[in-house]
Amino acid sequence: MSILPIIQLEKKDFAKKGTILRQTSQQVSDFGDEFQKFIDELVETLKDNPISIGLSAPQVGKLIRVSVINLNEGKKEPTLIIVNPKIISWSGKKDKKKESCMSLPHYRGEVERRKKVELSFQDRYGIWHQENFEGFIAHVVGHEIDHLDGILYIDRMESGSKLESVDFFRTLNSEIKK
């Protein structure tokens, strides 16, 4: 297995429409060996980036509807693999959280999403599941599905909102020391 390079844009290109990050991903129909290898590499790439909690195929240059999510410290727990997701409904109160992205490094911005999402998706083997996600993970699921639709978190920020510059590694190191 190998760690995949993550597409990263410079700030001046965040709103640029011509990048792969702005394209809609295609449905996965072949769950064979090549796809399984890609899933393993996507999970390893996520785990290799200590500040990342979600990663979608377009971020590594592949326009297929796959995202991986792992919120666990050290990423030791199983990684949630979402293939061909379909949002059934958003519900609950609106919730604002600061979002960041490995493809838009060194910045974050406040995004409003609903607190609950009901999702239908396939696992890595093509088996359909339906689950409800609530709270922070609902935000992450929404963020990752947006990637599959060519939408970046900056597109969801309220008009007039500003990006906040942040040094993730300095922030991460200070939080680890606590």
GUDO-407052 format. One record per residue: residue number from 0; residue in one letter; x, y, z of N, C-alpha, C, O in turn. Coordinates in steps of 0.001 Angstrom, whole numbers, plus 500000, padded with zeros to 6 digits. Each point is the difference from the previous one (the first is absolute). Layout:
<sites>
+------+------+--------+--------+--------+--------+--------+--------+--------+--------+--------+--------+--------+--------+
| resi | resn |   n.c1 |   n.c2 |   n.c3 |  ca.c1 |  ca.c2 |  ca.c3 |   c.c1 |   c.c2 |   c.c3 |   o.c1 |   o.c2 |   o.c3 |
+------+------+--------+--------+--------+--------+--------+--------+--------+--------+--------+--------+--------+--------+
|  NUM |    A |      X |      Y |      Z |      X |      Y |      Z |      X |      Y |      Z |      X |      Y |      Z |
...
+------+------+--------+--------+--------+--------+--------+--------+--------+--------+--------+--------+--------+--------+
</sites>
This chain:
<sites>
+------+------+--------+--------+--------+--------+--------+--------+--------+--------+--------+--------+--------+--------+
| resi | resn |   n.c1 |   n.c2 |   n.c3 |  ca.c1 |  ca.c2 |  ca.c3 |   c.c1 |   c.c2 |   c.c3 |   o.c1 |   o.c2 |   o.c3 |
+------+------+--------+--------+--------+--------+--------+--------+--------+--------+--------+--------+--------+--------+
|    0 |    M | 500835 | 498806 | 500000 | 499165 | 501194 | 500000 | 500869 | 501243 | 500000 | 501160 | 499985 | 500411 |
|    1 |    S | 498239 | 501080 | 499117 | 500748 | 501254 | 499987 | 499109 | 501148 | 500471 | 498773 | 499955 | 499918 |
|    2 |    I | 501907 | 501069 | 500575 | 499312 | 501223 | 500402 | 499779 | 500814 | 498730 | 500927 | 500217 | 499220 |
|    3 |    L | 497839 | 500228 | 500581 | 499641 | 500747 | 498803 | 500247 | 501494 | 500206 | 499763 | 500512 | 501094 |
|    4 |    P | 500708 | 500194 | 497879 | 500177 | 501448 | 500135 | 498638 | 500702 | 500020 | 499118 | 499686 | 499200 |
|    5 |    I | 500725 | 501253 | 501710 | 498751 | 500751 | 500136 | 500113 | 501279 | 499173 | 500985 | 500732 | 500094 |
|    6 |    I | 497998 | 499520 | 499103 | 499955 | 501232 | 499219 | 499795 | 501158 | 500965 | 499051 | 500010 | 500784 |
|    7 |    Q | 501851 | 500968 | 499149 | 499906 | 501175 | 500855 | 500045 | 501255 | 499140 | 500886 | 500165 | 499161 |
|    8 |    L | 498152 | 500710 | 501059 | 499911 | 501248 | 499263 | 500634 | 501132 | 500803 | 499993 | 499990 | 501231 |
|    9 |    E | 500550 | 500976 | 498051 | 500444 | 501233 | 500644 | 498765 | 500856 | 500222 | 499007 | 499855 | 499288 |
|   10 |    K | 501047 | 501033 | 501693 | 498836 | 500816 | 500338 | 499424 | 500720 | 498790 | 498780 | 500092 | 499864 |
|   11 |    K | 502065 | 500415 | 499264 | 499521 | 500735 | 498823 | 499168 | 499116 | 499065 | 499259 | 500514 | 499162 |
|   12 |    D | 500859 | 498155 | 500979 | 499278 | 499072 | 499133 | 498799 | 499328 | 500685 | 499349 | 499149 | 499394 |
|   13 |    F | 500350 | 501222 | 501858 | 498912 | 499350 | 500737 | 498668 | 500070 | 499246 | 499244 | 499028 | 499994 |
|   14 |    A | 500471 | 502083 | 499388 | 498711 | 500160 | 499315 | 500068 | 499632 | 498516 | 498989 | 500064 | 499300 |
|   15 |    K | 502176 | 499558 | 500225 | 500193 | 499658 | 498588 | 499125 | 498805 | 499622 | 499957 | 499001 | 500719 |
|   16 |    K | 499354 | 501109 | 498161 | 499049 | 498966 | 499586 | 500623 | 498881 | 499173 | 499361 | 498964 | 499818 |
|   17 |    G | 501864 | 501200 | 499670 | 500571 | 499024 | 499083 | 500747 | 498841 | 500635 | 500603 | 499210 | 499273 |
|   18 |    T | 499388 | 500649 | 502035 | 500765 | 498929 | 500641 | 499155 | 498722 | 500126 | 498772 | 500045 | 499924 |
|   19 |    I | 501892 | 498846 | 500265 | 499309 | 498717 | 500196 | 499108 | 500044 | 501243 | 499005 | 499281 | 500086 |
|   20 |    L | 501364 | 501573 | 500877 | 499203 | 500107 | 501227 | 498628 | 500615 | 499743 | 499127 | 499944 | 500866 |
|   21 |    R | 500676 | 500638 | 497961 | 498727 | 500644 | 499646 | 499151 | 499132 | 499066 | 498974 | 500455 | 499495 |
|   22 |    Q | 501446 | 498309 | 500278 | 499274 | 499111 | 499103 | 499158 | 499003 | 500794 | 500319 | 499667 | 501141 |
|   23 |    T | 498603 | 499867 | 498235 | 499125 | 499010 | 500629 | 500574 | 498604 | 499783 | 500393 | 499648 | 498888 |
|   24 |    S | 499650 | 499571 | 502169 | 500534 | 498637 | 499941 | 498977 | 499021 | 499437 | 498790 | 500210 | 500082 |
|   25 |    Q | 501736 | 498722 | 499347 | 499174 | 498955 | 499392 | 499701 | 498880 | 501006 | 500784 | 499738 | 500913 |
|   26 |    Q | 498073 | 499617 | 498896 | 499608 | 498869 | 500840 | 501017 | 498864 | 499857 | 500560 | 499793 | 498924 |
|   27 |    V | 499672 | 499484 | 502155 | 500844 | 498815 | 499977 | 499115 | 498821 | 499607 | 498930 | 499804 | 500577 |
|   28 |    S | 501510 | 499418 | 498449 | 499243 | 498810 | 499603 | 500852 | 498738 | 500093 | 499465 | 498895 | 500088 |
|   29 |    D | 501838 | 501261 | 499894 | 500907 | 498858 | 500075 | 500669 | 499986 | 501377 | 500808 | 500873 | 500315 |
|   30 |    F | 498849 | 498133 | 500494 | 500525 | 499885 | 501359 | 501123 | 498957 | 500078 | 500243 | 499410 | 501052 |
|   31 |    G | 500430 | 500378 | 497823 | 501034 | 498967 | 499896 | 501310 | 500353 | 500682 | 500078 | 500920 | 500814 |
|   32 |    D | 500953 | 498316 | 498827 | 501312 | 500099 | 500642 | 500624 | 501389 | 499882 | 500573 | 500503 | 500966 |
|   33 |    E | 499324 | 500117 | 497869 | 500590 | 501328 | 499811 | 499334 | 501025 | 500926 | 500672 | 500849 | 500584 |
|   34 |    F | 498003 | 499059 | 499540 | 499268 | 500901 | 500887 | 500393 | 499739 | 501458 | 500195 | 500947 | 500762 |
|   35 |    Q | 499923 | 497796 | 499630 | 500382 | 499658 | 501373 | 501387 | 500545 | 500335 | 500233 | 500478 | 501110 |
|   36 |    K | 500685 | 499447 | 497926 | 501343 | 500552 | 500202 | 499918 | 501519 | 500180 | 500680 | 500566 | 500855 |
|   37 |    F | 498485 | 500088 | 498336 | 499844 | 501452 | 500118 | 499434 | 500371 | 501376 | 500468 | 500953 | 500623 |
|   38 |    I | 498535 | 498306 | 499852 | 499430 | 500272 | 501331 | 501093 | 499896 | 501061 | 500113 | 500871 | 500863 |
|   39 |    D | 500687 | 498069 | 499075 | 501091 | 499832 | 500976 | 500962 | 501182 | 499954 | 500438 | 500490 | 501041 |
|   40 |    E | 499888 | 499964 | 497759 | 500918 | 501139 | 499860 | 499359 | 501289 | 500502 | 500679 | 500825 | 500612 |
|   41 |    L | 498029 | 499362 | 499141 | 499303 | 501192 | 500479 | 499973 | 500025 | 501531 | 500223 | 501044 | 500614 |
|   42 |    V | 499504 | 497804 | 499993 | 499994 | 499904 | 501467 | 501401 | 500265 | 500548 | 500152 | 500725 | 500983 |
|   43 |    E | 500860 | 498701 | 498399 | 501380 | 500221 | 500458 | 500402 | 501466 | 499860 | 500704 | 500539 | 500854 |
|   44 |    T | 498855 | 500095 | 498082 | 500297 | 501420 | 499796 | 499339 | 500838 | 501086 | 500609 | 500933 | 500524 |
|   45 |    L | 498148 | 498741 | 499816 | 499300 | 500687 | 501092 | 500769 | 499825 | 501301 | 500245 | 500968 | 500719 |
|   46 |    K | 500132 | 497801 | 499578 | 500702 | 499716 | 501262 | 501382 | 500639 | 500048 | 500507 | 500297 | 501082 |
|   47 |    D | 500108 | 499918 | 497757 | 501329 | 500586 | 499939 | 499990 | 501502 | 500274 | 501044 | 500590 | 500279 |
|   48 |    N | 497797 | 500016 | 499642 | 499861 | 501438 | 500240 | 499360 | 500207 | 501370 | 498782 | 499881 | 500131 |
|   49 |    P | 502009 | 500424 | 500881 | 499508 | 500016 | 501383 | 498856 | 500966 | 500268 | 499230 | 499783 | 500936 |
|   50 |    I | 500634 | 501273 | 498274 | 498931 | 500959 | 500263 | 498756 | 499741 | 499163 | 498983 | 500671 | 500178 |
|   51 |    S | 501086 | 498372 | 498917 | 498875 | 499716 | 499118 | 499032 | 499019 | 500650 | 500413 | 499024 | 500626 |
|   52 |    I | 498289 | 501250 | 499217 | 498982 | 499082 | 500522 | 499107 | 499458 | 498888 | 499197 | 499094 | 500223 |
|   53 |    G | 500951 | 501466 | 498584 | 499235 | 499533 | 498854 | 500772 | 500264 | 498728 | 500775 | 500952 | 499911 |
|   54 |    L | 499001 | 498188 | 499101 | 500683 | 500140 | 498725 | 499112 | 499389 | 498925 | 499440 | 498919 | 500182 |
|   55 |    S | 500439 | 501781 | 498700 | 499182 | 499519 | 498897 | 500859 | 499770 | 498766 | 501039 | 500636 | 499819 |
|   56 |    A | 498510 | 498444 | 499338 | 500763 | 499614 | 498810 | 500433 | 501178 | 499128 | 501136 | 499996 | 499526 |
|   57 |    P | 498015 | 501018 | 500236 | 500459 | 501112 | 499166 | 501230 | 500721 | 500558 | 500770 | 500589 | 499242 |
|   58 |    Q | 499413 | 499366 | 502055 | 501146 | 500672 | 500619 | 501325 | 499322 | 499654 | 501069 | 500589 | 500161 |
|   59 |    V | 498849 | 498171 | 499366 | 501211 | 499298 | 499562 | 499955 | 499765 | 498486 | 500735 | 499166 | 499471 |
|   60 |    G | 498391 | 501582 | 499838 | 499981 | 499990 | 498548 | 499146 | 498952 | 499333 | 500145 | 499763 | 498801 |
|   61 |    K | 498964 | 499602 | 501943 | 499159 | 498945 | 499430 | 498531 | 500417 | 500124 | 499497 | 500185 | 501109 |
|   62 |    L | 499828 | 499960 | 497772 | 498616 | 500486 | 500004 | 498994 | 498865 | 500147 | 499212 | 499716 | 499098 |
|   63 |    I | 500840 | 499643 | 502070 | 499005 | 498974 | 500337 | 499398 | 500341 | 501362 | 500625 | 500687 | 500808 |
|   64 |    R | 498163 | 498830 | 499438 | 499235 | 500373 | 501197 | 500394 | 499131 | 501202 | 499303 | 499054 | 500367 |
|   65 |    V | 501826 | 501301 | 500222 | 500528 | 499280 | 501164 | 500581 | 501001 | 500984 | 500754 | 500896 | 499621 |
|   66 |    S | 498885 | 498940 | 501652 | 500584 | 500793 | 501080 | 500335 | 499076 | 501154 | 499337 | 498985 | 500213 |
|   67 |    V | 501699 | 501378 | 500528 | 500369 | 499269 | 501210 | 500044 | 500996 | 501153 | 500452 | 501134 | 499844 |
|   68 |    I | 499070 | 498420 | 501318 | 499909 | 500870 | 501182 | 500470 | 499226 | 501225 | 499620 | 498848 | 500206 |
|   69 |    N | 501210 | 501801 | 500601 | 500423 | 499404 | 501259 | 500239 | 501128 | 500999 | 500963 | 500758 | 499880 |
|   70 |    L | 498145 | 499343 | 501109 | 500082 | 501061 | 501002 | 500783 | 499576 | 501240 | 500218 | 500814 | 500897 |
|   71 |    N | 500200 | 497945 | 499165 | 500630 | 499473 | 501197 | 501445 | 500463 | 500148 | 500756 | 500048 | 499031 |
|   72 |    E | 499606 | 500287 | 502190 | 501362 | 500424 | 500282 | 500953 | 498868 | 499631 | 499812 | 498861 | 500427 |
|   73 |    G | 501185 | 501443 | 498800 | 500952 | 498986 | 499555 | 499455 | 499147 | 498868 | 500724 | 499170 | 499448 |
|   74 |    K | 498023 | 501018 | 500200 | 499335 | 499285 | 498902 | 500141 | 498486 | 500111 | 500186 | 499308 | 498999 |
|   75 |    K | 499724 | 500181 | 502241 | 500146 | 498566 | 500216 | 498698 | 499242 | 499784 | 500015 | 498820 | 499651 |
|   76 |    E | 498873 | 501847 | 500552 | 498697 | 499364 | 499794 | 499751 | 499831 | 498505 | 500676 | 500634 | 499191 |
|   77 |    P | 498381 | 498536 | 500435 | 499703 | 499831 | 498566 | 499604 | 501318 | 499338 | 499345 | 500852 | 500601 |
|   78 |    T | 501064 | 499281 | 498175 | 499691 | 501182 | 499210 | 498658 | 499798 | 499296 | 499741 | 498941 | 499428 |
|   79 |    L | 499416 | 502079 | 500620 | 498724 | 499968 | 499294 | 500276 | 500220 | 498518 | 500613 | 500995 | 499614 |
|   80 |    I | 498933 | 498078 | 499571 | 500179 | 500085 | 498552 | 498631 | 500190 | 499370 | 499100 | 499176 | 500167 |
|   81 |    I | 500762 | 501918 | 499112 | 498711 | 500359 | 499400 | 500174 | 499992 | 498479 | 500794 | 500763 | 499450 |
|   82 |    V | 498450 | 498363 | 499882 | 500049 | 499894 | 498546 | 498611 | 500332 | 499450 | 498992 | 499537 | 500534 |
|   83 |    N | 500959 | 501250 | 498417 | 498737 | 500368 | 499337 | 498943 | 500523 | 500982 | 498863 | 499527 | 499987 |
|   84 |    P | 501496 | 501438 | 500860 | 499052 | 500479 | 501007 | 498818 | 500755 | 499390 | 500117 | 500693 | 498989 |
|   85 |    K | 498747 | 499138 | 501673 | 498791 | 500740 | 499632 | 499411 | 500561 | 501287 | 499658 | 499253 | 500916 |
|   86 |    I | 500227 | 502058 | 499144 | 499412 | 500629 | 501177 | 498489 | 499820 | 499923 | 499358 | 500419 | 499037 |
|   87 |    I | 500092 | 498959 | 501983 | 498550 | 499815 | 500068 | 499362 | 501254 | 500580 | 499001 | 500499 | 499481 |
|   88 |    S | 501592 | 500011 | 501610 | 499471 | 501229 | 500583 | 501010 | 500627 | 500952 | 500848 | 499326 | 500585 |
|   89 |    W | 499025 | 501985 | 499545 | 500694 | 500770 | 501028 | 498925 | 500407 | 500995 | 498884 | 500334 | 499601 |
|   90 |    S | 501435 | 499645 | 501679 | 499023 | 500426 | 501002 | 500730 | 500573 | 501209 | 501227 | 500100 | 500017 |
|   91 |    G | 498001 | 500270 | 500982 | 500587 | 500577 | 501201 | 500287 | 501474 | 499829 | 499820 | 500576 | 498926 |
|   92 |    K | 500627 | 500012 | 502154 | 500329 | 501424 | 499985 | 501199 | 500253 | 499105 | 500803 | 499109 | 499726 |
|   93 |    K | 499290 | 502127 | 499831 | 501187 | 500405 | 499259 | 501138 | 500183 | 500986 | 499798 | 500419 | 501139 |
|   94 |    D | 501392 | 499262 | 498404 | 501173 | 500005 | 500855 | 501173 | 500574 | 499210 | 500270 | 499567 | 498879 |
|   95 |    K | 500425 | 501403 | 501704 | 501170 | 500576 | 499338 | 501262 | 499407 | 500619 | 500155 | 499934 | 501219 |
|   96 |    K | 500737 | 499640 | 497896 | 501293 | 499485 | 500440 | 501066 | 500503 | 499034 | 499729 | 500259 | 498827 |
|   97 |    K | 501491 | 499874 | 501694 | 501112 | 500364 | 499134 | 500453 | 498747 | 499273 | 500252 | 498961 | 500611 |
|   98 |    E | 499847 | 501158 | 498074 | 500450 | 498890 | 499171 | 501318 | 500369 | 499351 | 500278 | 501165 | 499714 |
|   99 |    S | 500520 | 497815 | 500062 | 501249 | 500158 | 499268 | 500102 | 498820 | 499044 | 499158 | 499101 | 500011 |
|  100 |    C | 501871 | 500912 | 499171 | 500105 | 498984 | 498961 | 501461 | 499793 | 499628 | 500758 | 500960 | 499865 |
|  101 |    M | 499626 | 497792 | 499972 | 501374 | 499704 | 499594 | 500304 | 500556 | 498609 | 501163 | 500239 | 499673 |
|  102 |    S | 497814 | 499969 | 499509 | 500202 | 500533 | 498653 | 500033 | 501529 | 499959 | 500379 | 500591 | 498989 |
|  103 |    L | 499223 | 500042 | 502108 | 500054 | 501458 | 500138 | 500814 | 500300 | 501257 | 499460 | 500500 | 500987 |
|  104 |    P | 501837 | 499197 | 498978 | 500809 | 500033 | 501225 | 500162 | 501397 | 500596 | 499981 | 501015 | 499305 |
|  105 |    H | 500180 | 498981 | 502018 | 500337 | 501184 | 500792 | 498848 | 500979 | 500225 | 500225 | 501118 | 500464 |
|  106 |    Y | 498552 | 498477 | 499216 | 498844 | 500868 | 500193 | 498826 | 499192 | 500532 | 499933 | 498780 | 499851 |
|  107 |    R | 499148 | 501943 | 500773 | 498735 | 499395 | 500407 | 498930 | 501082 | 499985 | 500291 | 501196 | 500012 |
|  108 |    G | 498452 | 498341 | 499962 | 498891 | 500941 | 499966 | 498762 | 499387 | 500628 | 499855 | 498779 | 500067 |
|  109 |    E | 499267 | 502081 | 500387 | 498796 | 499545 | 500680 | 498926 | 499612 | 498975 | 499680 | 500758 | 499085 |
|  110 |    V | 499774 | 498028 | 501107 | 498991 | 499458 | 499098 | 498801 | 499547 | 500822 | 500144 | 499367 | 501046 |
|  111 |    E | 498673 | 500969 | 498459 | 498771 | 499588 | 500668 | 499429 | 498764 | 499296 | 499821 | 499985 | 498782 |
|  112 |    R | 499900 | 498988 | 502014 | 499363 | 498784 | 499503 | 498984 | 499553 | 501044 | 500055 | 500429 | 501153 |
|  113 |    R | 499035 | 498723 | 498446 | 499066 | 499398 | 500951 | 500736 | 498993 | 500874 | 501034 | 499461 | 499606 |
|  114 |    K | 498421 | 500291 | 501589 | 500674 | 499122 | 500957 | 499838 | 498512 | 499708 | 500744 | 499182 | 500542 |
|  115 |    K | 498295 | 500457 | 498610 | 499751 | 498582 | 499728 | 499888 | 499758 | 498504 | 499428 | 500802 | 499261 |
|  116 |    V | 501133 | 498072 | 500311 | 499860 | 499592 | 498603 | 499673 | 498512 | 499957 | 500632 | 499189 | 500677 |
|  117 |    E | 498378 | 500475 | 498521 | 499672 | 498597 | 499736 | 500597 | 499674 | 498642 | 499752 | 500696 | 499015 |
|  118 |    L | 501029 | 498248 | 500946 | 500803 | 499695 | 498825 | 499836 | 498553 | 499568 | 499987 | 499085 | 500824 |
|  119 |    S | 499889 | 500726 | 497882 | 500041 | 498678 | 499386 | 501324 | 499927 | 499256 | 500350 | 500933 | 499277 |
|  120 |    F | 500394 | 497975 | 500886 | 501305 | 499875 | 499352 | 500397 | 498527 | 499904 | 499452 | 499141 | 500691 |
|  121 |    Q | 501500 | 500600 | 498447 | 500565 | 498661 | 499895 | 501312 | 499953 | 500769 | 500685 | 501013 | 500141 |
|  122 |    D | 499659 | 497800 | 500355 | 501306 | 499828 | 500624 | 501000 | 499619 | 498909 | 499655 | 499995 | 498818 |
|  123 |    R | 501551 | 499693 | 501561 | 501056 | 499713 | 499022 | 499719 | 498778 | 499145 | 500616 | 499824 | 498949 |
|  124 |    Y | 498451 | 499321 | 501493 | 499664 | 498782 | 499257 | 498709 | 500142 | 499202 | 499574 | 499050 | 499343 |
|  125 |    G | 499803 | 502118 | 500707 | 498795 | 500238 | 499226 | 498707 | 499736 | 500742 | 498926 | 500089 | 499405 |
|  126 |    I | 501143 | 499592 | 501868 | 498797 | 499729 | 500798 | 499404 | 501324 | 500462 | 500702 | 500864 | 500527 |
|  127 |    W | 497986 | 499281 | 499266 | 499312 | 501248 | 500365 | 499728 | 500067 | 501498 | 499677 | 498996 | 500634 |
|  128 |    H | 500458 | 502199 | 499913 | 499721 | 500297 | 501402 | 499191 | 501284 | 500064 | 500049 | 500829 | 499091 |
|  129 |    Q | 499216 | 499319 | 501985 | 499311 | 501262 | 500263 | 500278 | 500344 | 501454 | 499716 | 499205 | 500895 |
|  130 |    E | 500839 | 501983 | 499341 | 500373 | 500399 | 501357 | 499676 | 501466 | 500225 | 499911 | 500800 | 499069 |
|  131 |    N | 499917 | 499517 | 502208 | 499821 | 501384 | 500435 | 501282 | 500444 | 500683 | 500572 | 499269 | 500808 |
|  132 |    F | 499870 | 501932 | 498861 | 501174 | 500578 | 500626 | 499571 | 501309 | 500633 | 499210 | 500751 | 499427 |
|  133 |    E | 501321 | 499520 | 501771 | 499563 | 501180 | 500743 | 501199 | 500725 | 500592 | 500979 | 499377 | 500413 |
|  134 |    G | 498932 | 501940 | 499623 | 501046 | 500809 | 500614 | 501184 | 500197 | 499070 | 499842 | 500204 | 498796 |
|  135 |    F | 501339 | 499732 | 501785 | 501218 | 500290 | 499251 | 500171 | 499087 | 498787 | 500397 | 500457 | 498928 |
|  136 |    I | 499307 | 498265 | 501238 | 500171 | 499084 | 498865 | 499050 | 500343 | 498856 | 500327 | 499755 | 498839 |
|  137 |    A | 498506 | 500805 | 501466 | 499083 | 500438 | 498938 | 500653 | 501112 | 499182 | 499863 | 500039 | 498778 |
|  138 |    H | 500850 | 500869 | 501902 | 500739 | 501054 | 499294 | 501046 | 499387 | 499070 | 500126 | 500390 | 498840 |
|  139 |    V | 500618 | 498646 | 501692 | 501075 | 499377 | 499227 | 499418 | 499254 | 498799 | 500527 | 500106 | 498892 |
|  140 |    V | 498396 | 499144 | 501316 | 499351 | 499287 | 498897 | 499567 | 500996 | 498918 | 500227 | 499765 | 498813 |
|  141 |    G | 499156 | 501333 | 501593 | 499580 | 501015 | 499041 | 501178 | 500581 | 499229 | 499925 | 500187 | 498786 |
|  142 |    H | 501156 | 500094 | 501922 | 501215 | 500550 | 499384 | 500549 | 499028 | 498944 | 500339 | 500408 | 498889 |
|  143 |    E | 499743 | 498317 | 501468 | 500574 | 499012 | 499080 | 499088 | 499748 | 498799 | 500491 | 499850 | 498882 |
|  144 |    I | 498200 | 500101 | 501326 | 499077 | 499821 | 498874 | 500058 | 501218 | 499080 | 499894 | 499863 | 498781 |
|  145 |    D | 500273 | 501316 | 501795 | 500179 | 501187 | 499172 | 501180 | 499816 | 499041 | 499916 | 500380 | 498832 |
|  146 |    H | 501183 | 499038 | 501660 | 501150 | 499759 | 499125 | 499599 | 499159 | 498789 | 500477 | 500240 | 498891 |
|  147 |    L | 498661 | 498791 | 501318 | 499583 | 499120 | 498907 | 499144 | 500729 | 498973 | 499870 | 499563 | 498857 |
|  148 |    D | 499548 | 501560 | 501571 | 499151 | 500805 | 499120 | 500717 | 501243 | 499466 | 499378 | 500857 | 499372 |
|  149 |    G | 501924 | 499240 | 500878 | 500774 | 501140 | 499505 | 499784 | 501280 | 500789 | 500218 | 501100 | 499491 |
|  150 |    I | 499350 | 498749 | 501761 | 499729 | 501149 | 500873 | 501064 | 500036 | 501102 | 500322 | 498972 | 500595 |
|  151 |    L | 500213 | 502212 | 499667 | 500966 | 500175 | 501081 | 499353 | 500768 | 501144 | 499032 | 500731 | 499791 |
|  152 |    Y | 501495 | 499108 | 501407 | 499377 | 500651 | 501159 | 499909 | 501513 | 499838 | 499092 | 500626 | 500545 |
|  153 |    I | 501834 | 499965 | 498715 | 499946 | 501447 | 499803 | 498733 | 500417 | 499253 | 499543 | 501135 | 500134 |
|  154 |    D | 499891 | 497949 | 499083 | 498755 | 500279 | 499280 | 498808 | 500053 | 500949 | 498968 | 500581 | 499662 |
|  155 |    R | 501158 | 498830 | 501499 | 498922 | 499934 | 500988 | 500091 | 501109 | 501048 | 499088 | 500169 | 500809 |
|  156 |    M | 501996 | 500572 | 499174 | 500158 | 501077 | 500976 | 499035 | 501132 | 499674 | 499731 | 500284 | 498833 |
|  157 |    E | 499751 | 500361 | 502213 | 499089 | 501125 | 499798 | 500723 | 501126 | 499282 | 501199 | 500211 | 500183 |
|  158 |    S | 498051 | 500503 | 499001 | 500551 | 501142 | 499283 | 500577 | 500985 | 501023 | 499360 | 500328 | 500999 |
|  159 |    G | 501835 | 500124 | 498734 | 500641 | 500940 | 500910 | 500863 | 499333 | 501053 | 500785 | 500670 | 500671 |
|  160 |    S | 499082 | 498005 | 499488 | 500850 | 499280 | 500954 | 501423 | 499969 | 499479 | 500233 | 499968 | 498791 |
|  161 |    K | 500705 | 500041 | 502124 | 501403 | 500007 | 499608 | 500671 | 498686 | 500371 | 499677 | 499367 | 501006 |
|  162 |    L | 501262 | 500250 | 498148 | 500840 | 498857 | 500316 | 500957 | 500396 | 501113 | 500515 | 501117 | 500032 |
|  163 |    E | 499708 | 497966 | 500859 | 500920 | 500218 | 501110 | 501283 | 499244 | 499695 | 499969 | 498804 | 499709 |
|  164 |    S | 501138 | 501880 | 500356 | 501296 | 499367 | 499794 | 500352 | 499204 | 501253 | 499825 | 500480 | 501120 |
|  165 |    V | 500665 | 498319 | 498683 | 500335 | 499164 | 501142 | 501193 | 499120 | 499653 | 500103 | 499477 | 498890 |
|  166 |    D | 500781 | 500371 | 502062 | 501129 | 499088 | 499847 | 499610 | 498711 | 500707 | 500158 | 499872 | 501214 |
|  167 |    F | 499327 | 499165 | 498006 | 499476 | 498766 | 500582 | 501034 | 499248 | 500817 | 499680 | 499480 | 501069 |
|  168 |    F | 501545 | 500454 | 498452 | 500981 | 499199 | 500698 | 500393 | 500625 | 501331 | 500226 | 499285 | 500977 |
|  169 |    R | 499859 | 502047 | 499073 | 500275 | 500659 | 501275 | 498815 | 499783 | 500947 | 500193 | 499697 | 501177 |
|  170 |    T | 498588 | 500459 | 498310 | 498809 | 499781 | 500807 | 499936 | 498562 | 500479 | 499718 | 499751 | 501172 |
|  171 |    L | 500543 | 499294 | 497934 | 499980 | 498585 | 500359 | 501038 | 499707 | 501087 | 499696 | 499332 | 500989 |
|  172 |    N | 501526 | 501170 | 498824 | 501058 | 499741 | 500976 | 499655 | 500581 | 501362 | 500294 | 499377 | 501020 |
|  173 |    S | 499087 | 501806 | 499025 | 499652 | 500586 | 501292 | 498871 | 499220 | 500654 | 499961 | 499891 | 501225 |
|  174 |    E | 499117 | 499564 | 497984 | 498914 | 499202 | 500580 | 500505 | 498655 | 500505 | 499501 | 499495 | 501006 |
|  175 |    I | 501483 | 499913 | 498313 | 500567 | 498736 | 500442 | 500702 | 500155 | 501332 | 499966 | 499091 | 500830 |
|  176 |    K | 500678 | 502065 | 499389 | 500751 | 500238 | 501232 | 499096 | 500210 | 501196 | 500460 | 499894 | 501138 |
|  177 |    K | 498254 | 500405 | 498639 | 499070 | 500252 | 501122 | 499649 | 498717 | 500719 | 499235 | 500022 | 500963 |
+------+------+--------+--------+--------+--------+--------+--------+--------+--------+--------+--------+--------+--------+
</sites>
